[in-house]
Amino acid sequence: MVQKNNKNTLLILILFTFSFLSILWMLTVSNSFTFDDFTTLCNARFKTFNELFSFLPSKSYNDRPIGLMFIKVLNILFGLNYQSYHIVFGIVHFINIILVYKISKLVFDGVDEKLKIYFSVIAAAVFGIYPASLMTVSWISAVYDILCCLFTLLSLYFYLKSRINLDYCNFYALISIICFYFSIRTKEMSLTLPLIILVYELWKSLDEKKRIKLRWYLFFQLFMMVFFVLRLYLSGVKNVTPDNPYYQSFNIFSLFKNAIRYMFLYFDWGNSGFTFTDFSYGALFGVGVFGIIVIFSLYKAIKRRDFSILLSIISIGISITVVLTMVNMQHRLYLYIPSVFIGLTVAIVLYKVMSYFQFKYLWEFIIIFILCLYLVNYTPGMVGYKVNWLNYCSQDANSLKQIEKLQAPVDDTNVYVKGALEGYNIFFYGPGNSLKLMFDNQSINTILVDEFPDNPEQPYIFLDNSNNSITEVKRDMTPKALVINSIYPSQIDSETTYNKDGSLNIGVVCNIASENLKILINGEEMNTSIGKDFISTVIPKQLLKVKKIEVMVKDSKTNSISNKMIIDNN
């Protein structure tokens, strides 16, 4: 007994060791902020928790408060230390692996305890080690996917517990419902979970040759699913054009075609990109094996009345249904949650096959199986994917270092960036959310231009982004409140009216007329009167002898100086 327990412990240890090795590169300093991370962090950083959360969705798409609140907590704890974010994501991934293992043990209820552990390890290994579906763990902006998976697994786990432990049935059911709600408010990917549970109940009824029993909390979850589908989708589908990556089509042939594309993306060990590109020959082996499993499942269902494999395959399809409607994009990111059910399907298939052949070397087989899953990391596509990802990270990390060296802009600065309209660069997202993050200033306004404007709006900075270098060309840090919009009179001529003592009244219109403002005439501070929309002063006669009179405004509280305006004295 002790030896068996040691073997089981060693097997689980091997599972977690190779799971860790599969994501190790994601936890290094090389994996920096990139792509949508800047927007995700900005959305979380500059909003309060109350602003982020709403009980029901208020938008038809991308209304995901739980993920943003999680990122806000991480931002409060770690600031812009991206490695800490990735470590937390790694921990969440390991929790998900544990949940897949525990759920698998509940699914294999009634099986010998040793076999239950072995095949649960197989399911968890497919989920936790196979690299094609692990993009979620590497990307901070994939917080929605990794947390949605966590809450989906928790909901499923407590649902299964409610079926077994009748003493705490309602308690577990309540937790399952709450977790399902959290999963939906994290990402829409989990909407079909009640259908997967329904498939499970159908399988149990067929397996036990009993009438299907649907519990009240499953009906409640089905109601939640329908409610959120109507709320999230029907109001927003019409507003997305057919050329948009997120355009949705419910054509049955398009859904089937996208399912095939995702199958090829999952098995394509030569694809180093983030999305499906073509029906590669490299994926044919995996697709072929899957096809054999489908045929085997139909044989088992028709001839043997064993529906377990067929229904588990159907669960895979249900788990990915939500994203099948996006006909213009099949993204590697969306494979994370379906890989849970792929792992369960693989475990069930191997259980059926090995039970039939009475395979004796199961422990050794699982070790080899785990090693083979890990070795997929070294196929050309997976290596290329890792290299491509880290190249983008390196480019963005280098850009962040250059931005960090710039002098911090004042509030409401307009940053005009030349050379960022084409090609991937750090300024694209937002645009300029990277600047807001680095300078912790939400008021910065980034404008991508072909050429710098002749009359930029103050305050402003000109940045040139070329040859992987960010160069400051020019800046005017006149605070927006101090910017002089106009002066009266704008020039002095024969029609100008003077005071009796030869002095001259002038009015200055700034963006804000504050009591702290002082008018400077040729650098000399004047007594200033504050009006509702302007400030004014009297220029003494002796200061009117020059041909050009320089007018500026000073904030006596901050000592900030405005832009310079000239009154021509003709």
PLY file of the C-alpha trace (Angstrom):
ply
format ascii 1.0
element vertex 570
property float x
property float y
property float z
element edge 569
property int vertex1
property int vertex2
end_header
0.00 0.00 0.00
2.83 2.40 0.91
4.58 1.64 -2.37
1.37 2.30 -4.33
0.87 5.61 -2.54
4.46 6.56 -3.29
3.95 5.78 -6.97
0.79 7.88 -7.03
2.55 10.77 -5.31
5.48 10.51 -7.71
3.10 10.53 -10.68
1.38 13.70 -9.46
4.78 15.26 -8.76
5.87 14.47 -12.33
2.62 16.02 -13.61
3.30 19.30 -11.83
7.00 19.27 -12.69
6.37 19.09 -16.42
3.45 21.51 -16.15
5.85 23.97 -14.55
8.50 23.37 -17.21
5.92 24.03 -19.94
5.23 27.53 -18.61
8.67 28.33 -17.20
9.57 30.68 -20.06
6.41 32.67 -19.36
7.60 33.47 -15.83
10.93 34.99 -16.84
11.82 38.68 -17.12
11.80 38.30 -20.91
8.01 38.03 -20.92
7.13 41.70 -20.46
3.99 43.74 -21.06
2.93 43.58 -24.70
0.00 44.05 -27.09
-3.29 44.69 -25.24
-1.60 44.68 -21.82
-1.25 48.46 -21.90
-4.96 48.96 -22.52
-5.96 46.33 -19.96
-3.76 47.91 -17.29
-5.01 51.41 -18.10
-8.64 50.33 -17.87
-7.97 48.81 -14.45
-5.53 51.37 -13.06
-7.47 54.58 -13.67
-10.90 53.40 -12.54
-12.27 52.69 -9.08
-13.65 49.30 -8.13
-17.15 50.82 -8.17
-16.61 52.09 -11.70
-15.32 48.70 -12.85
-18.08 46.50 -11.44
-21.67 46.16 -12.53
-23.89 43.26 -11.53
-25.35 42.94 -15.03
-23.56 43.71 -18.31
-24.08 47.22 -19.63
-22.34 46.58 -22.97
-22.95 43.98 -25.65
-19.27 42.96 -25.78
-16.20 43.02 -23.56
-18.11 43.78 -20.36
-15.83 41.79 -18.06
-15.49 43.46 -14.65
-14.10 40.50 -12.67
-10.95 40.29 -14.80
-10.33 44.04 -14.62
-10.85 44.06 -10.86
-8.32 41.24 -10.54
-5.80 43.20 -12.62
-6.47 46.30 -10.50
-5.62 44.33 -7.35
-2.39 43.09 -8.97
-1.59 46.64 -10.06
-2.06 47.91 -6.51
0.21 45.14 -5.21
2.90 45.07 -7.90
2.64 48.28 -9.92
4.35 47.67 -13.27
6.43 44.70 -12.12
5.18 42.41 -14.88
7.05 39.33 -13.66
4.92 39.30 -10.51
1.78 39.29 -12.65
3.04 36.25 -14.55
3.89 34.41 -11.34
0.31 34.96 -10.14
-1.00 33.72 -13.49
1.20 30.64 -13.13
-0.30 29.98 -9.70
-3.84 30.32 -11.09
-2.91 27.90 -13.88
-1.72 25.36 -11.31
-4.97 25.75 -9.38
-6.80 25.04 -12.63
-4.69 21.90 -13.15
-5.61 20.72 -9.65
-9.28 21.36 -10.37
-9.11 19.42 -13.65
-7.54 16.55 -11.70
-10.23 16.66 -9.00
-13.08 16.97 -11.52
-11.67 14.00 -13.44
-11.68 11.92 -10.26
-15.36 12.77 -9.78
-16.12 11.93 -13.42
-14.37 8.56 -12.97
-16.52 7.87 -9.91
-16.97 4.14 -9.44
-13.63 3.28 -11.01
-10.85 1.64 -8.99
-9.05 4.30 -6.92
-5.68 3.68 -8.53
-7.11 3.91 -12.03
-9.09 6.98 -11.02
-5.86 8.72 -10.04
-3.99 7.57 -13.14
-6.57 8.73 -15.67
-7.19 11.96 -13.80
-3.47 12.66 -14.12
-3.78 12.09 -17.88
-6.64 14.60 -18.16
-4.74 17.17 -16.09
-1.55 16.59 -18.11
-3.26 17.30 -21.43
-4.67 20.51 -19.97
-1.57 21.65 -18.10
1.34 20.60 -20.33
0.26 20.58 -23.99
1.64 23.94 -25.22
-0.76 24.72 -28.09
-3.47 25.80 -25.63
-1.32 27.60 -23.04
-1.15 31.08 -24.59
-3.56 32.25 -21.88
-0.95 31.72 -19.17
1.68 33.81 -20.96
-0.36 36.96 -21.53
-1.56 39.40 -18.89
-4.44 40.53 -21.11
-5.66 36.92 -21.11
-6.71 37.43 -17.49
-10.30 37.01 -18.65
-9.62 33.53 -20.06
-7.58 32.18 -17.17
-10.01 33.47 -14.53
-13.05 32.39 -16.54
-11.53 28.91 -16.65
-10.95 29.00 -12.89
-14.56 29.93 -12.10
-15.89 27.49 -14.71
-13.93 24.65 -13.14
-15.04 25.67 -9.64
-18.67 25.77 -10.76
-18.38 22.35 -12.38
-16.50 20.89 -9.42
-19.07 22.02 -6.85
-21.91 20.86 -9.09
-20.40 17.37 -9.18
-19.84 17.51 -5.41
-23.52 18.40 -4.92
-24.51 15.17 -6.69
-22.35 13.03 -4.41
-22.60 14.72 -1.01
-26.32 15.03 -0.39
-25.83 16.46 3.10
-24.28 19.60 1.62
-26.12 19.46 -1.69
-27.72 22.92 -1.52
-24.56 24.51 -0.17
-22.45 23.15 -3.02
-25.19 24.07 -5.49
-25.15 27.68 -4.30
-21.37 27.89 -4.66
-21.66 26.38 -8.14
-24.20 29.04 -9.16
-22.09 31.87 -7.74
-18.97 30.62 -9.51
-20.92 30.30 -12.76
-22.02 33.93 -12.41
-18.43 35.02 -11.76
-17.26 33.08 -14.80
-19.78 34.83 -17.06
-18.85 38.25 -15.67
-15.21 37.37 -16.33
-15.71 36.25 -19.94
-18.58 35.03 -22.09
-16.69 31.81 -22.91
-18.36 29.98 -20.01
-21.94 30.64 -21.11
-22.42 27.08 -22.35
-21.33 25.38 -19.11
-24.93 24.39 -18.17
-25.19 22.55 -21.50
-22.03 20.60 -20.65
-23.53 19.72 -17.27
-26.71 18.65 -19.07
-24.60 16.36 -21.28
-23.00 14.91 -18.13
-26.42 14.20 -16.61
-27.47 12.53 -19.86
-24.36 10.35 -19.77
-24.98 9.32 -16.15
-28.59 8.43 -16.90
-27.56 6.32 -19.91
-24.69 4.72 -18.01
-26.84 3.88 -14.99
-29.89 3.07 -17.15
-32.00 5.47 -15.15
-34.28 8.32 -16.06
-32.36 11.58 -16.34
-32.63 13.66 -13.18
-32.30 17.42 -13.58
-31.74 19.30 -10.35
-33.27 22.71 -9.60
-29.91 24.48 -9.67
-29.17 23.19 -13.16
-32.43 24.76 -14.32
-31.35 27.97 -12.61
-28.00 27.91 -14.42
-29.75 27.24 -17.73
-31.95 30.27 -17.07
-28.84 32.35 -16.33
-27.28 31.16 -19.57
-30.31 32.15 -21.67
-30.62 35.50 -19.89
-26.98 36.45 -20.44
-27.00 35.23 -24.04
-29.95 37.51 -24.79
-28.43 40.39 -22.89
-24.90 40.12 -24.28
-25.37 39.02 -27.85
-28.66 39.97 -29.45
-28.20 43.68 -28.75
-24.71 43.83 -30.19
-24.49 41.54 -33.22
-26.02 44.10 -35.61
-23.46 46.77 -34.73
-20.41 44.83 -35.95
-19.50 45.00 -39.63
-18.63 41.81 -41.60
-14.97 42.83 -41.96
-14.49 43.17 -38.19
-12.44 40.37 -36.52
-15.23 40.03 -33.95
-18.05 39.79 -36.49
-20.37 36.91 -35.61
-22.22 34.58 -37.93
-24.60 31.86 -36.78
-24.59 30.05 -40.11
-24.32 26.34 -39.34
-21.77 25.74 -42.11
-19.58 28.59 -40.81
-19.73 27.14 -37.30
-18.69 23.70 -38.55
-15.87 25.18 -40.66
-14.56 27.13 -37.67
-14.66 24.00 -35.53
-12.43 22.28 -38.10
-10.10 25.30 -38.09
-9.76 25.17 -34.32
-9.01 21.45 -34.55
-6.19 22.17 -36.99
-4.92 25.03 -34.83
-4.80 22.74 -31.79
-2.85 19.99 -33.54
-0.67 22.15 -35.82
2.87 21.86 -34.44
4.22 23.96 -37.31
2.10 27.08 -36.74
4.16 29.68 -34.87
1.44 32.33 -35.01
-1.35 33.29 -32.66
-4.23 32.42 -34.99
-5.30 29.84 -37.56
-3.65 30.46 -40.92
-4.29 27.41 -43.10
-5.13 23.71 -43.10
-1.55 22.59 -42.53
-0.29 19.10 -43.32
1.49 19.19 -39.96
-1.83 18.94 -38.17
-3.10 15.95 -40.13
-1.72 13.36 -37.70
-3.55 14.84 -34.72
-6.70 15.51 -36.74
-6.56 11.94 -38.04
-6.28 10.52 -34.52
-9.21 12.68 -33.45
-11.21 11.38 -36.41
-10.47 7.80 -35.37
-11.64 8.64 -31.83
-14.89 10.06 -33.23
-15.49 6.86 -35.24
-14.60 4.78 -32.18
-17.05 6.79 -30.07
-19.84 6.21 -32.59
-19.06 2.48 -32.59
-19.16 2.38 -28.78
-22.42 4.33 -28.73
-24.22 2.32 -31.42
-22.88 -1.18 -30.81
-22.02 -1.12 -27.11
-24.48 1.51 -25.86
-21.52 3.25 -24.25
-21.98 6.98 -24.81
-19.17 8.27 -22.61
-16.64 9.07 -25.36
-19.22 10.51 -27.77
-20.71 12.78 -25.12
-17.27 13.94 -23.97
-16.49 14.91 -27.59
-19.79 16.79 -27.71
-18.69 18.61 -24.55
-15.55 19.80 -26.34
-17.73 21.23 -29.09
-20.05 22.92 -26.61
-17.11 24.44 -24.71
-15.84 26.23 -27.83
-19.25 27.12 -29.31
-19.18 30.71 -28.05
-16.16 31.62 -30.19
-17.15 29.56 -33.23
-19.47 32.41 -34.23
-16.46 34.69 -34.88
-15.94 33.74 -38.51
-13.02 36.10 -39.16
-10.71 34.93 -36.38
-9.72 31.64 -34.76
-7.34 32.49 -31.93
-5.04 30.21 -29.96
-6.16 32.03 -26.83
-9.60 30.44 -27.00
-8.27 26.88 -26.74
-7.55 27.11 -23.01
-11.02 26.28 -21.66
-11.84 23.62 -24.32
-8.56 21.90 -23.45
-10.16 20.94 -20.12
-12.66 18.77 -21.96
-10.08 17.58 -24.48
-8.09 16.26 -21.52
-11.15 14.51 -20.10
-11.92 12.97 -23.49
-8.36 11.67 -23.89
-8.51 10.17 -20.40
-11.85 8.45 -21.08
-10.64 7.07 -24.43
-7.45 5.68 -22.91
-9.41 4.21 -20.02
-11.73 2.37 -22.41
-8.91 1.12 -24.63
-6.60 0.02 -21.82
-9.42 -1.62 -19.89
-10.33 -3.62 -22.98
-6.74 -4.78 -23.56
-6.05 -5.11 -19.80
-2.90 -3.05 -20.20
-0.50 -3.75 -17.31
2.08 -0.99 -17.63
-0.22 1.97 -17.14
2.04 3.85 -14.73
4.97 3.64 -17.13
2.73 4.61 -20.05
1.58 7.77 -18.27
5.19 8.82 -17.64
5.96 8.42 -21.35
2.68 10.17 -22.25
3.55 13.18 -20.07
7.04 13.33 -21.56
5.60 13.28 -25.10
3.21 16.11 -24.25
6.12 18.14 -22.94
8.29 17.43 -25.99
5.68 19.15 -28.18
7.19 22.35 -26.73
10.22 21.71 -28.95
8.38 21.29 -32.24
9.08 24.03 -34.85
5.71 25.73 -34.42
5.86 25.92 -30.64
9.49 27.10 -30.63
8.67 29.68 -33.30
5.63 30.85 -31.35
7.74 31.35 -28.22
10.44 33.23 -30.17
7.88 35.47 -31.89
6.15 36.27 -28.62
9.36 37.11 -26.79
10.54 39.26 -29.72
7.42 41.41 -29.36
8.01 41.52 -25.60
11.64 42.55 -26.12
10.62 45.30 -28.53
8.05 46.68 -26.09
10.40 46.38 -23.10
13.03 48.36 -25.01
10.43 51.01 -25.88
9.34 51.24 -22.24
12.94 51.85 -21.15
13.22 54.70 -23.66
9.92 56.21 -22.54
11.05 55.98 -18.93
14.01 58.27 -19.73
11.74 61.05 -20.98
10.87 63.94 -18.71
7.37 63.46 -17.33
4.79 65.53 -19.21
2.40 67.89 -17.45
-1.31 67.17 -17.25
-3.29 67.22 -20.52
-0.15 67.00 -22.65
-0.70 66.19 -26.32
1.97 63.74 -27.45
2.37 63.76 -31.23
4.11 60.55 -32.35
5.58 60.36 -35.82
6.34 56.96 -37.38
3.81 54.92 -35.40
0.93 54.68 -37.87
2.26 51.52 -39.53
3.79 48.32 -38.21
3.68 47.03 -34.67
4.76 49.54 -32.02
4.07 50.35 -28.41
2.03 53.48 -29.18
-0.68 51.70 -31.18
-2.75 50.53 -28.21
-4.93 53.31 -26.87
-3.23 54.96 -28.70
-0.53 55.80 -26.20
-1.76 53.83 -23.19
1.87 52.91 -22.55
2.60 56.61 -21.90
-0.31 56.89 -19.49
1.01 53.88 -17.57
4.65 54.90 -17.46
3.87 58.43 -16.27
0.81 57.41 -14.23
-1.18 60.15 -15.93
-4.55 59.42 -17.50
-4.81 62.91 -19.02
-2.03 62.35 -21.59
-3.45 62.44 -25.11
-1.46 60.59 -27.77
-1.91 61.46 -31.45
-0.28 59.35 -34.17
0.76 61.53 -37.14
2.57 61.32 -40.48
4.14 64.74 -39.89
4.33 66.99 -36.86
1.70 69.77 -36.96
2.73 73.40 -37.50
0.42 74.64 -34.75
0.25 71.94 -32.08
-2.11 72.31 -29.18
-0.23 73.13 -25.99
1.11 71.55 -23.91
2.73 69.15 -26.34
5.63 66.81 -27.05
6.91 65.70 -30.45
8.21 62.11 -30.44
9.84 60.42 -33.41
9.45 56.62 -33.47
11.80 55.15 -36.05
14.41 52.39 -36.27
13.34 50.97 -32.88
14.25 54.29 -31.31
12.01 56.84 -29.58
13.42 60.37 -29.79
12.02 63.56 -28.33
12.09 66.25 -31.02
10.43 69.16 -29.24
8.26 69.97 -26.28
6.25 72.83 -24.84
5.13 72.09 -21.32
2.92 75.12 -20.91
0.20 73.82 -18.60
-3.12 73.70 -20.38
-4.74 76.02 -17.84
-2.10 78.70 -18.59
-2.24 78.58 -22.37
-2.98 82.10 -23.66
-5.75 81.92 -26.24
-5.97 85.62 -27.05
-4.89 89.13 -25.98
-6.69 92.42 -26.35
-5.45 94.56 -27.90
-3.44 92.22 -30.11
-1.45 95.16 -31.49
-0.89 98.82 -30.64
-1.51 101.37 -33.37
-2.93 104.85 -33.92
-6.45 103.69 -33.04
-5.46 102.24 -29.66
-7.05 103.98 -26.66
-4.69 104.81 -23.77
-5.43 105.82 -20.23
-4.99 109.48 -19.25
-1.54 108.77 -17.78
-0.39 107.07 -20.98
-0.74 103.55 -19.62
-2.62 100.80 -21.41
-5.21 98.27 -20.21
-4.83 94.78 -21.64
-6.92 91.65 -21.25
-5.61 88.10 -21.47
-7.83 85.07 -22.09
-6.42 81.79 -20.74
-8.08 78.38 -20.60
-8.82 78.94 -16.92
-9.04 82.29 -15.11
-7.57 81.44 -11.70
-6.79 83.74 -8.78
-3.23 82.38 -8.80
-2.47 83.87 -12.22
-0.19 86.84 -12.74
0.49 88.63 -16.03
4.14 89.13 -16.97
5.06 92.04 -19.26
8.54 91.67 -20.72
9.31 89.36 -17.80
8.07 91.79 -15.12
5.22 90.64 -12.90
2.24 93.01 -12.95
-0.69 93.61 -10.62
-3.37 91.40 -12.10
-7.14 91.56 -11.88
-9.09 88.30 -12.18
-12.30 88.37 -14.14
-14.82 85.65 -14.89
-13.36 84.58 -18.22
-10.17 86.64 -18.47
-7.44 88.37 -16.50
-6.22 91.93 -17.00
-3.53 94.41 -16.04
-2.32 97.91 -16.77
0.92 98.35 -18.70
2.75 101.46 -17.42
3.74 104.11 -19.94
7.47 103.40 -19.57
6.99 99.76 -20.62
5.27 100.82 -23.83
8.40 102.31 -25.36
9.56 99.03 -26.93
8.43 97.83 -30.34
7.41 94.37 -29.18
5.77 93.67 -25.86
6.10 90.13 -24.54
3.09 88.86 -22.59
3.12 85.71 -20.50
1.10 84.34 -17.60
2.54 82.87 -14.42
0.89 80.59 -11.88
2.15 82.03 -8.59
1.33 78.78 -6.79
3.32 76.43 -9.03
5.60 79.01 -10.72
4.57 77.55 -14.09
4.90 79.93 -17.04
2.57 80.12 -20.03
3.39 80.38 -23.69
4.62 83.75 -24.95
2.40 86.15 -26.91
3.67 89.31 -28.64
1.89 92.66 -28.91
3.30 94.65 -31.83
3.72 98.29 -30.82
3.45 100.27 -34.01
0 1
1 2
2 3
3 4
4 5
5 6
6 7
7 8
8 9
9 10
10 11
11 12
12 13
13 14
14 15
15 16
16 17
17 18
18 19
19 20
20 21
21 22
22 23
23 24
24 25
25 26
26 27
27 28
28 29
29 30
30 31
31 32
32 33
33 34
34 35
35 36
36 37
37 38
38 39
39 40
40 41
41 42
42 43
43 44
44 45
45 46
46 47
47 48
48 49
49 50
50 51
51 52
52 53
53 54
54 55
55 56
56 57
57 58
58 59
59 60
60 61
61 62
62 63
63 64
64 65
65 66
66 67
67 68
68 69
69 70
70 71
71 72
72 73
73 74
74 75
75 76
76 77
77 78
78 79
79 80
80 81
81 82
82 83
83 84
84 85
85 86
86 87
87 88
88 89
89 90
90 91
91 92
92 93
93 94
94 95
95 96
96 97
97 98
98 99
99 100
100 101
101 102
102 103
103 104
104 105
105 106
106 107
107 108
108 109
109 110
110 111
111 112
112 113
113 114
114 115
115 116
116 117
117 118
118 119
119 120
120 121
121 122
122 123
123 124
124 125
125 126
126 127
127 128
128 129
129 130
130 131
131 132
132 133
133 134
134 135
135 136
136 137
137 138
138 139
139 140
140 141
141 142
142 143
143 144
144 145
145 146
146 147
147 148
148 149
149 150
150 151
151 152
152 153
153 154
154 155
155 156
156 157
157 158
158 159
159 160
160 161
161 162
162 163
163 164
164 165
165 166
166 167
167 168
168 169
169 170
170 171
171 172
172 173
173 174
174 175
175 176
176 177
177 178
178 179
179 180
180 181
181 182
182 183
183 184
184 185
185 186
186 187
187 188
188 189
189 190
190 191
191 192
192 193
193 194
194 195
195 196
196 197
197 198
198 199
199 200
200 201
201 202
202 203
203 204
204 205
205 206
206 207
207 208
208 209
209 210
210 211
211 212
212 213
213 214
214 215
215 216
216 217
217 218
218 219
219 220
220 221
221 222
222 223
223 224
224 225
225 226
226 227
227 228
228 229
229 230
230 231
231 232
232 233
233 234
234 235
235 236
236 237
237 238
238 239
239 240
240 241
241 242
242 243
243 244
244 245
245 246
246 247
247 248
248 249
249 250
250 251
251 252
252 253
253 254
254 255
255 256
256 257
257 258
258 259
259 260
260 261
261 262
262 263
263 264
264 265
265 266
266 267
267 268
268 269
269 270
270 271
271 272
272 273
273 274
274 275
275 276
276 277
277 278
278 279
279 280
280 281
281 282
282 283
283 284
284 285
285 286
286 287
287 288
288 289
289 290
290 291
291 292
292 293
293 294
294 295
295 296
296 297
297 298
298 299
299 300
300 301
301 302
302 303
303 304
304 305
305 306
306 307
307 308
308 309
309 310
310 311
311 312
312 313
313 314
314 315
315 316
316 317
317 318
318 319
319 320
320 321
321 322
322 323
323 324
324 325
325 326
326 327
327 328
328 329
329 330
330 331
331 332
332 333
333 334
334 335
335 336
336 337
337 338
338 339
339 340
340 341
341 342
342 343
343 344
344 345
345 346
346 347
347 348
348 349
349 350
350 351
351 352
352 353
353 354
354 355
355 356
356 357
357 358
358 359
359 360
360 361
361 362
362 363
363 364
364 365
365 366
366 367
367 368
368 369
369 370
370 371
371 372
372 373
373 374
374 375
375 376
376 377
377 378
378 379
379 380
380 381
381 382
382 383
383 384
384 385
385 386
386 387
387 388
388 389
389 390
390 391
391 392
392 393
393 394
394 395
395 396
396 397
397 398
398 399
399 400
400 401
401 402
402 403
403 404
404 405
405 406
406 407
407 408
408 409
409 410
410 411
411 412
412 413
413 414
414 415
415 416
416 417
417 418
418 419
419 420
420 421
421 422
422 423
423 424
424 425
425 426
426 427
427 428
428 429
429 430
430 431
431 432
432 433
433 434
434 435
435 436
436 437
437 438
438 439
439 440
440 441
441 442
442 443
443 444
444 445
445 446
446 447
447 448
448 449
449 450
450 451
451 452
452 453
453 454
454 455
455 456
456 457
457 458
458 459
459 460
460 461
461 462
462 463
463 464
464 465
465 466
466 467
467 468
468 469
469 470
470 471
471 472
472 473
473 474
474 475
475 476
476 477
477 478
478 479
479 480
480 481
481 482
482 483
483 484
484 485
485 486
486 487
487 488
488 489
489 490
490 491
491 492
492 493
493 494
494 495
495 496
496 497
497 498
498 499
499 500
500 501
501 502
502 503
503 504
504 505
505 506
506 507
507 508
508 509
509 510
510 511
511 512
512 513
513 514
514 515
515 516
516 517
517 518
518 519
519 520
520 521
521 522
522 523
523 524
524 525
525 526
526 527
527 528
528 529
529 530
530 531
531 532
532 533
533 534
534 535
535 536
536 537
537 538
538 539
539 540
540 541
541 542
542 543
543 544
544 545
545 546
546 547
547 548
548 549
549 550
550 551
551 552
552 553
553 554
554 555
555 556
556 557
557 558
558 559
559 560
560 561
561 562
562 563
563 564
564 565
565 566
566 567
567 568
568 569
